[in-house]
Amino acid sequence: MTPLEALISELIATDGPMRLDRYMGLCLGHPLHGYYITRDPLGREGDFVTAPEVSQVFGELIGIWAAGAFVAMGEPARVNLVELGPGRGTLMADMLRTIGRVSPALAAAAVPHLIETSPVLRTRQRQAVGPGASWHMTLEEVPEAPMILIANEFFDAIPIRQIERRQGLWHERVIGLEQGRLARGLSGQVPGPQGRDGDVLELAPARDVIAGQIGQRLLRHPGAALIIDYGHLTSAPGDTLQAMRTHGFVDVTERPGEVDLTSHVDFQALGRALKEGGAAVHRPMTQRDFLLAMGLEQRFELLGRRADAIVTSTLRRQMARLADENQMGNLFKVLAATSPGMTSPYPFGQT
């Protein structure tokens, strides 16, 4: 039993079964034992690999997108370049390097702001990004100004609720105790929409709050946001909660504090929350379509022109990992939001 499992078990014994969103919040963010607080989960030695760790090309193309968004904003003299959940800082470092090459005006205007709660990852980010950046716990701490915001694999780790329909009634999914150990179960009746027995709905009020805050920023100041994550374009029933440890799936009650917990992002709900905050939301697309439109193939071709056979093979694997339909290409979706009245940033069309 991990220290966090012992703590959660005590809370359940005292207060009763625990809702999934509270359980996820403790597992990922407990100030002493939380998964993201105590470790670096990224890379080949961690529990998962994100797109910026696959290839520098990913961050380069995001940097080019940011340069285009900067022009659409009217090239303000100061821009907060914000990243939510910046991992090891790889994406921000690749973006800044590319922006310095393709848009000197944005390079001069951009002030990097990284939203990160993990002290371990903050150390990695400082090493990668270098001087001039600021760190914050929440978006609300970032000073008011025009903004370009990037969120890559951020919303999937925001805690969710799940409700399940049985015999015509909806019940909250909870974590309880069974023979002294954590176990999944159902609580009493909760309100819900029409559905079929066996349906599972995932509710993400914490995601909606953050998306609403982004929308409000884009309403108050010129700006653009790019959100990349794995998920589905249309809201639908389904259980997508998953736990991962050392690149393999495990039960969500296994080793709390030592296992990553995530769920698929509902992009339709996320877009609705952004709109309610005041942003203009542009039609989302797959990561494959986005990266290909931004010049993925051309960039990899350029990198491979003087490469030997070993490097060429590595480059092919990297491009496939990012964009193939059976890898990240179709599973990951990309959504853009802007201030009202802004031109749709390439390659998006407004909904």
CORVENJO-V238112 format. One record per pair of residues at least 6 apart in sequence whose ideal C-beta (glycine too) atoms are under 7 Angstrom apart, sorted by the first residue. I is the first residue (numbers start at 1). J is the second residue. D is the distance in whole Angstrom. If there is no record, write none. Layout:
i: (I & I)
j: (J & J)
d: (D & D)
//
This chain:
i: (2 & 2 & 2 & 2 & 3 & 4 & 4 & 4 & 4 & 4 & 4 & 5 & 5 & 8 & 8 & 8 & 8 & 8 & 9 & 9 & 11 & 12 & 12 & 12 & 12 & 13 & 17 & 17 & 17 & 17 & 17 & 18 & 18 & 19 & 19 & 19 & 20 & 20 & 20 & 20 & 20 & 20 & 21 & 21 & 21 & 21 & 23 & 24 & 24 & 24 & 25 & 27 & 27 & 27 & 27 & 27 & 28 & 28 & 28 & 28 & 28 & 29 & 29 & 29 & 30 & 30 & 31 & 33 & 34 & 35 & 35 & 35 & 35 & 35 & 36 & 36 & 37 & 37 & 38 & 39 & 40 & 40 & 40 & 40 & 41 & 41 & 41 & 42 & 42 & 42 & 42 & 42 & 42 & 43 & 43 & 47 & 47 & 47 & 47 & 47 & 48 & 48 & 48 & 50 & 50 & 50 & 51 & 51 & 51 & 51 & 52 & 52 & 52 & 52 & 52 & 52 & 52 & 53 & 54 & 54 & 54 & 55 & 55 & 56 & 57 & 57 & 57 & 58 & 59 & 59 & 59 & 59 & 59 & 60 & 60 & 60 & 61 & 61 & 61 & 61 & 62 & 62 & 62 & 62 & 63 & 63 & 63 & 63 & 64 & 64 & 64 & 65 & 65 & 65 & 66 & 66 & 66 & 66 & 67 & 67 & 67 & 67 & 68 & 68 & 69 & 69 & 69 & 70 & 70 & 70 & 70 & 72 & 72 & 72 & 72 & 73 & 73 & 73 & 73 & 73 & 74 & 75 & 76 & 76 & 76 & 77 & 78 & 78 & 78 & 78 & 79 & 79 & 79 & 79 & 79 & 79 & 79 & 80 & 80 & 80 & 80 & 80 & 80 & 80 & 81 & 81 & 81 & 81 & 81 & 82 & 82 & 82 & 82 & 82 & 83 & 83 & 83 & 83 & 83 & 84 & 84 & 84 & 84 & 85 & 85 & 85 & 85 & 85 & 86 & 86 & 86 & 86 & 87 & 88 & 88 & 88 & 88 & 89 & 89 & 89 & 89 & 90 & 91 & 91 & 92 & 92 & 92 & 93 & 93 & 96 & 99 & 99 & 99 & 100 & 112 & 112 & 112 & 113 & 113 & 113 & 114 & 114 & 114 & 115 & 115 & 115 & 116 & 116 & 116 & 117 & 122 & 136 & 139 & 139 & 139 & 140 & 144 & 144 & 145 & 146 & 146 & 146 & 147 & 147 & 147 & 148 & 148 & 149 & 149 & 150 & 151 & 152 & 153 & 154 & 155 & 155 & 155 & 155 & 155 & 156 & 156 & 156 & 156 & 156 & 156 & 157 & 158 & 158 & 158 & 158 & 159 & 160 & 160 & 160 & 160 & 160 & 161 & 161 & 162 & 162 & 162 & 162 & 162 & 163 & 163 & 163 & 163 & 163 & 163 & 163 & 163 & 164 & 164 & 164 & 164 & 165 & 165 & 165 & 165 & 165 & 165 & 166 & 167 & 168 & 169 & 170 & 170 & 170 & 170 & 171 & 171 & 171 & 171 & 171 & 172 & 172 & 172 & 173 & 173 & 174 & 174 & 174 & 175 & 175 & 175 & 176 & 176 & 177 & 182 & 183 & 184 & 192 & 195 & 199 & 200 & 200 & 200 & 201 & 202 & 202 & 202 & 204 & 204 & 207 & 208 & 211 & 211 & 211 & 211 & 212 & 212 & 212 & 213 & 214 & 214 & 214 & 214 & 214 & 215 & 215 & 215 & 215 & 215 & 215 & 215 & 215 & 216 & 216 & 217 & 218 & 218 & 218 & 218 & 218 & 218 & 219 & 219 & 219 & 219 & 219 & 222 & 223 & 223 & 224 & 224 & 224 & 225 & 225 & 226 & 226 & 227 & 227 & 228 & 228 & 228 & 229 & 229 & 229 & 230 & 230 & 230 & 230 & 231 & 231 & 231 & 231 & 231 & 232 & 232 & 232 & 233 & 233 & 233 & 233 & 234 & 235 & 235 & 235 & 240 & 240 & 241 & 241 & 242 & 242 & 243 & 243 & 243 & 243 & 243 & 243 & 243 & 243 & 244 & 244 & 245 & 245 & 245 & 250 & 252 & 267 & 267 & 267 & 270 & 271 & 271 & 274 & 274 & 275 & 279 & 279 & 280 & 280 & 280 & 280 & 280 & 280 & 281 & 281 & 282 & 282 & 282 & 282 & 282 & 282 & 282 & 282 & 283 & 283 & 283 & 283 & 284 & 284 & 284 & 285 & 286 & 286 & 286 & 286 & 287 & 287 & 287 & 287 & 287 & 287 & 288 & 288 & 288 & 288 & 290 & 290 & 291 & 291 & 292 & 293 & 294 & 296 & 296 & 296 & 300 & 300 & 303 & 304 & 304 & 307 & 320 & 321 & 321 & 322 & 323 & 336 & 336 & 338 & 344)
j: (255 & 256 & 257 & 258 & 33 & 26 & 27 & 30 & 33 & 256 & 257 & 182 & 256 & 18 & 23 & 26 & 182 & 256 & 177 & 182 & 18 & 18 & 175 & 176 & 177 & 177 & 174 & 175 & 176 & 185 & 187 & 174 & 175 & 161 & 172 & 174 & 160 & 161 & 162 & 173 & 174 & 175 & 159 & 160 & 161 & 206 & 175 & 159 & 160 & 261 & 159 & 34 & 35 & 256 & 257 & 261 & 34 & 35 & 36 & 157 & 261 & 36 & 37 & 117 & 37 & 257 & 37 & 257 & 257 & 41 & 257 & 258 & 259 & 260 & 117 & 118 & 118 & 119 & 120 & 120 & 46 & 120 & 121 & 124 & 47 & 48 & 260 & 48 & 49 & 50 & 53 & 87 & 88 & 49 & 53 & 244 & 245 & 246 & 247 & 260 & 244 & 247 & 260 & 87 & 152 & 153 & 58 & 152 & 322 & 328 & 58 & 59 & 87 & 90 & 91 & 94 & 152 & 90 & 318 & 321 & 322 & 318 & 322 & 94 & 296 & 299 & 300 & 322 & 90 & 91 & 94 & 95 & 98 & 94 & 98 & 299 & 291 & 294 & 295 & 296 & 91 & 95 & 150 & 226 & 94 & 95 & 98 & 99 & 98 & 102 & 294 & 226 & 294 & 345 & 95 & 99 & 106 & 148 & 99 & 102 & 103 & 106 & 345 & 346 & 148 & 224 & 345 & 79 & 103 & 106 & 148 & 224 & 342 & 343 & 345 & 146 & 222 & 223 & 224 & 342 & 222 & 105 & 109 & 146 & 222 & 109 & 109 & 111 & 145 & 146 & 106 & 109 & 110 & 145 & 146 & 147 & 148 & 111 & 113 & 142 & 143 & 145 & 146 & 147 & 110 & 111 & 112 & 113 & 148 & 113 & 115 & 142 & 147 & 149 & 91 & 92 & 114 & 115 & 150 & 115 & 149 & 151 & 154 & 115 & 116 & 151 & 153 & 154 & 92 & 114 & 116 & 125 & 121 & 121 & 124 & 125 & 128 & 124 & 125 & 128 & 129 & 128 & 150 & 152 & 112 & 114 & 129 & 128 & 129 & 112 & 106 & 107 & 110 & 107 & 129 & 132 & 133 & 134 & 136 & 142 & 125 & 133 & 135 & 136 & 138 & 139 & 122 & 125 & 135 & 137 & 135 & 142 & 210 & 213 & 214 & 213 & 220 & 221 & 221 & 221 & 222 & 223 & 217 & 221 & 223 & 223 & 224 & 214 & 225 & 226 & 227 & 228 & 229 & 229 & 207 & 227 & 229 & 265 & 270 & 229 & 230 & 262 & 263 & 264 & 265 & 262 & 204 & 206 & 207 & 210 & 206 & 202 & 203 & 204 & 241 & 263 & 172 & 203 & 173 & 200 & 202 & 239 & 241 & 170 & 171 & 172 & 173 & 190 & 192 & 201 & 203 & 171 & 173 & 186 & 200 & 192 & 195 & 196 & 197 & 198 & 199 & 197 & 197 & 197 & 189 & 189 & 190 & 191 & 192 & 186 & 187 & 188 & 189 & 190 & 186 & 187 & 190 & 184 & 186 & 185 & 186 & 187 & 182 & 184 & 253 & 183 & 185 & 183 & 253 & 253 & 253 & 201 & 237 & 237 & 237 & 238 & 239 & 237 & 240 & 263 & 266 & 266 & 269 & 270 & 273 & 270 & 273 & 274 & 277 & 273 & 276 & 277 & 277 & 225 & 274 & 277 & 279 & 337 & 273 & 274 & 275 & 276 & 277 & 278 & 279 & 337 & 277 & 278 & 223 & 225 & 278 & 279 & 337 & 338 & 339 & 277 & 278 & 279 & 339 & 340 & 339 & 338 & 339 & 336 & 338 & 345 & 336 & 337 & 334 & 336 & 270 & 335 & 287 & 332 & 334 & 265 & 332 & 333 & 264 & 265 & 331 & 332 & 264 & 265 & 266 & 267 & 333 & 264 & 266 & 267 & 267 & 268 & 284 & 333 & 268 & 266 & 268 & 269 & 263 & 264 & 252 & 263 & 249 & 262 & 249 & 250 & 251 & 252 & 254 & 259 & 260 & 261 & 259 & 260 & 255 & 258 & 259 & 259 & 261 & 284 & 333 & 335 & 335 & 281 & 335 & 281 & 337 & 281 & 337 & 338 & 337 & 338 & 339 & 340 & 342 & 350 & 337 & 351 & 336 & 337 & 338 & 344 & 348 & 349 & 350 & 351 & 348 & 349 & 350 & 351 & 333 & 334 & 335 & 334 & 329 & 330 & 332 & 333 & 323 & 328 & 329 & 332 & 333 & 334 & 323 & 325 & 329 & 330 & 334 & 347 & 322 & 323 & 323 & 347 & 347 & 319 & 322 & 323 & 315 & 319 & 315 & 312 & 315 & 315 & 327 & 327 & 328 & 328 & 329 & 345 & 348 & 345 & 350)
d: (6 & 6 & 5 & 6 & 5 & 7 & 7 & 6 & 4 & 4 & 4 & 6 & 5 & 7 & 7 & 6 & 7 & 6 & 6 & 7 & 7 & 6 & 7 & 6 & 5 & 7 & 4 & 6 & 4 & 6 & 6 & 6 & 5 & 6 & 6 & 6 & 7 & 6 & 5 & 6 & 7 & 7 & 4 & 6 & 5 & 7 & 5 & 4 & 7 & 5 & 5 & 7 & 6 & 5 & 6 & 5 & 5 & 5 & 5 & 6 & 6 & 6 & 7 & 6 & 7 & 7 & 6 & 4 & 6 & 7 & 6 & 7 & 7 & 6 & 7 & 5 & 6 & 7 & 7 & 6 & 6 & 5 & 6 & 6 & 5 & 7 & 6 & 7 & 7 & 6 & 6 & 5 & 6 & 6 & 6 & 5 & 6 & 6 & 6 & 5 & 6 & 7 & 7 & 6 & 7 & 5 & 4 & 7 & 6 & 6 & 5 & 5 & 7 & 4 & 4 & 6 & 7 & 6 & 5 & 5 & 6 & 4 & 6 & 5 & 7 & 5 & 6 & 6 & 7 & 5 & 3 & 5 & 7 & 6 & 5 & 7 & 6 & 4 & 7 & 7 & 7 & 6 & 6 & 7 & 7 & 4 & 3 & 5 & 6 & 6 & 6 & 6 & 6 & 7 & 6 & 6 & 7 & 5 & 6 & 5 & 4 & 5 & 6 & 6 & 5 & 4 & 5 & 7 & 6 & 4 & 7 & 7 & 5 & 5 & 6 & 6 & 4 & 6 & 7 & 7 & 6 & 6 & 7 & 4 & 6 & 6 & 6 & 7 & 6 & 7 & 7 & 5 & 5 & 7 & 5 & 7 & 6 & 6 & 5 & 6 & 7 & 5 & 7 & 5 & 4 & 7 & 5 & 7 & 5 & 5 & 7 & 6 & 6 & 4 & 7 & 5 & 5 & 7 & 5 & 5 & 7 & 4 & 4 & 7 & 7 & 7 & 7 & 4 & 5 & 5 & 6 & 6 & 7 & 7 & 4 & 7 & 6 & 6 & 3 & 3 & 5 & 6 & 7 & 6 & 6 & 7 & 5 & 4 & 5 & 7 & 5 & 5 & 7 & 5 & 6 & 6 & 4 & 5 & 6 & 5 & 6 & 6 & 5 & 5 & 7 & 6 & 5 & 6 & 6 & 6 & 6 & 6 & 7 & 5 & 7 & 7 & 7 & 7 & 6 & 5 & 5 & 5 & 6 & 6 & 4 & 6 & 6 & 6 & 4 & 5 & 5 & 5 & 6 & 7 & 5 & 7 & 5 & 5 & 7 & 5 & 6 & 4 & 6 & 7 & 6 & 5 & 6 & 5 & 5 & 7 & 6 & 5 & 6 & 5 & 7 & 5 & 7 & 4 & 4 & 6 & 6 & 7 & 7 & 5 & 7 & 6 & 7 & 6 & 5 & 5 & 7 & 6 & 6 & 6 & 5 & 7 & 5 & 7 & 5 & 7 & 5 & 6 & 7 & 7 & 5 & 7 & 5 & 7 & 3 & 4 & 6 & 7 & 6 & 6 & 7 & 4 & 5 & 7 & 6 & 6 & 7 & 5 & 6 & 6 & 7 & 6 & 5 & 7 & 4 & 6 & 7 & 7 & 7 & 4 & 6 & 6 & 4 & 6 & 6 & 6 & 7 & 7 & 7 & 6 & 4 & 5 & 4 & 5 & 7 & 5 & 6 & 4 & 7 & 5 & 6 & 6 & 7 & 7 & 7 & 4 & 7 & 7 & 2 & 5 & 4 & 7 & 5 & 6 & 6 & 7 & 7 & 4 & 6 & 6 & 5 & 7 & 3 & 7 & 7 & 7 & 5 & 7 & 6 & 7 & 5 & 6 & 7 & 5 & 7 & 5 & 7 & 5 & 6 & 6 & 5 & 4 & 7 & 7 & 6 & 7 & 5 & 5 & 4 & 3 & 6 & 6 & 6 & 6 & 6 & 7 & 5 & 7 & 6 & 6 & 5 & 5 & 5 & 6 & 5 & 4 & 6 & 5 & 6 & 6 & 7 & 5 & 6 & 4 & 6 & 5 & 7 & 5 & 7 & 5 & 7 & 7 & 5 & 6 & 6 & 5 & 5 & 6 & 7 & 4 & 6 & 5 & 5 & 5 & 4 & 7 & 7 & 5 & 7 & 5 & 7 & 6 & 5 & 6 & 4 & 7 & 7 & 5 & 4 & 6 & 5 & 7 & 6 & 5 & 7 & 5 & 5 & 6 & 4 & 6 & 6 & 5 & 7 & 6 & 7 & 6 & 6 & 4 & 7 & 6 & 5 & 6 & 3 & 6 & 4 & 7 & 6 & 5 & 6 & 4 & 7 & 7 & 7 & 6 & 5 & 5 & 6 & 5 & 5 & 7 & 6 & 5 & 6 & 6 & 4 & 6 & 5 & 6 & 5)
//
